[in-house]
Amino acid sequence: MKKTMMALFAAVAVVATAQAQTGGGFANPNPGGFAGPGPGNSALTVRDALKQRDDSWVVLQGRIVASLGDEKYTFQDATGSVMVEIDDDEWRGITVTPETNLEISGELDKEMFETPKIDVKSFRVLP
């Protein structure tokens, strides 16, 4: 039993070290930080994102068109709009306007009796 536990611990340590060296398995095309959930995941439309289940990871492309206060904003694409929450520390000194095209990545939050929103974990300005 003790040998089995030691072997399991060693295997976990090797996997953790490998993930740390490769960035945890996520694509990181920008050396400055996480730029999306990883290879193979493409952006959804707002309409399609709102059809996903609660706590789904979504990637959207569009624009922030209004501030709602308290770290909440209206994000819009050609198919509709959704409330997004971007913590102050996620801005990293970046300023955007309603004309700035963005890609946001985050978790869809569908609470009962509340408007769905996306808790943004990262975003990047698109060219």
C-alpha positions as CSV (number, residue, x, y, z in Angstrom):
1,M,0.0,0.0,0.0
2,K,2.8,2.4,0.9
3,K,4.6,1.7,-2.4
4,T,1.4,2.3,-4.3
5,M,0.9,5.7,-2.7
6,M,4.5,6.7,-3.3
7,A,4.2,5.7,-7.0
8,L,0.9,7.7,-7.3
9,F,2.5,10.7,-5.6
10,A,5.5,10.5,-8.0
11,A,3.2,10.3,-11.1
12,V,1.2,13.3,-9.9
13,A,4.4,15.3,-9.4
14,V,5.7,14.4,-12.9
15,V,2.3,15.5,-14.5
16,A,2.2,18.7,-12.5
17,T,5.8,19.6,-13.5
18,A,5.0,18.9,-17.2
19,Q,1.9,21.1,-17.1
20,A,3.7,23.9,-15.4
21,Q,6.4,23.8,-18.1
22,T,3.9,23.9,-20.9
23,G,1.6,26.5,-19.5
24,G,-1.0,24.0,-18.2
25,G,-2.1,22.8,-21.6
26,F,-3.5,26.1,-22.7
27,A,-2.4,27.9,-25.9
28,N,-0.4,31.0,-25.0
29,P,0.4,32.8,-28.3
30,N,0.9,36.1,-26.3
31,P,3.8,35.9,-23.9
32,G,2.0,38.4,-21.7
33,G,-0.7,36.0,-20.6
34,F,-3.5,33.6,-21.3
35,A,-5.2,34.3,-24.6
36,G,-8.0,31.8,-24.8
37,P,-9.2,28.4,-23.7
38,G,-6.9,26.5,-26.1
39,P,-6.6,25.0,-29.5
40,G,-9.8,24.0,-31.3
41,N,-12.1,26.3,-29.4
42,S,-13.7,28.9,-31.6
43,A,-15.7,32.0,-30.7
44,L,-19.5,31.7,-30.3
45,T,-22.0,34.3,-31.2
46,V,-23.8,36.0,-28.2
47,R,-27.0,34.2,-29.3
48,D,-25.3,30.8,-29.3
49,A,-23.5,31.5,-26.0
50,L,-26.8,32.3,-24.3
51,K,-28.0,28.8,-25.3
52,Q,-25.2,27.1,-23.4
53,R,-25.6,25.5,-20.0
54,D,-24.7,27.4,-16.8
55,D,-21.0,27.5,-16.0
56,S,-20.1,26.8,-19.7
57,W,-16.8,28.3,-20.9
58,V,-17.5,30.7,-23.8
59,V,-15.4,32.7,-26.1
60,L,-17.0,35.7,-27.9
61,Q,-16.0,38.4,-30.3
62,G,-17.6,41.8,-30.4
63,R,-17.6,45.1,-28.6
64,I,-18.3,46.6,-25.2
65,V,-20.9,49.2,-26.0
66,A,-21.9,50.5,-22.5
67,S,-20.8,50.5,-18.9
68,L,-23.5,49.4,-16.4
69,G,-21.4,50.3,-13.3
70,D,-19.9,48.0,-10.7
71,E,-17.6,46.2,-13.1
72,K,-20.6,45.3,-15.4
73,Y,-20.8,46.1,-19.1
74,T,-22.9,45.4,-22.1
75,F,-21.1,43.3,-24.7
76,Q,-22.6,43.1,-28.2
77,D,-22.0,41.3,-31.5
78,A,-24.2,41.1,-34.7
79,T,-26.6,38.6,-33.0
80,G,-27.3,40.4,-29.8
81,S,-26.0,41.6,-26.4
82,V,-25.2,40.2,-23.0
83,M,-24.0,41.5,-19.7
84,V,-20.4,40.8,-18.9
85,E,-18.6,41.3,-15.7
86,I,-14.9,42.3,-15.9
87,D,-13.0,42.6,-12.6
88,D,-10.9,45.8,-12.4
89,D,-7.7,43.8,-12.3
90,E,-8.4,42.2,-15.7
91,W,-8.1,45.5,-17.5
92,R,-4.3,45.6,-17.0
93,G,-4.2,49.3,-18.1
94,I,-6.0,48.6,-21.4
95,T,-8.5,51.2,-22.5
96,V,-11.3,50.2,-24.9
97,T,-14.1,52.2,-26.6
98,P,-17.4,51.1,-28.2
99,E,-15.4,50.8,-31.5
100,T,-12.8,48.4,-30.1
101,N,-13.2,44.8,-31.3
102,L,-12.5,42.3,-28.5
103,E,-12.3,38.6,-27.9
104,I,-13.5,37.7,-24.4
105,S,-13.3,34.4,-22.6
106,G,-15.2,33.5,-19.5
107,E,-17.9,31.5,-17.8
108,L,-21.6,31.8,-18.5
109,D,-23.5,32.5,-15.4
110,K,-27.2,31.7,-15.5
111,E,-28.7,32.3,-12.1
112,M,-32.4,31.7,-11.5
113,F,-34.4,34.9,-11.8
114,E,-31.4,36.9,-13.0
115,T,-30.2,38.1,-16.4
116,P,-27.5,35.8,-17.8
117,K,-24.0,37.2,-17.7
118,I,-20.5,36.2,-18.6
119,D,-17.9,36.4,-15.9
120,V,-14.9,37.4,-18.1
121,K,-11.6,35.8,-17.1
122,S,-9.5,37.2,-20.0
123,F,-9.9,39.4,-23.0
124,R,-7.8,40.7,-25.8
125,V,-8.1,43.5,-28.3
126,L,-8.5,42.2,-31.9
127,P,-6.8,43.8,-34.8
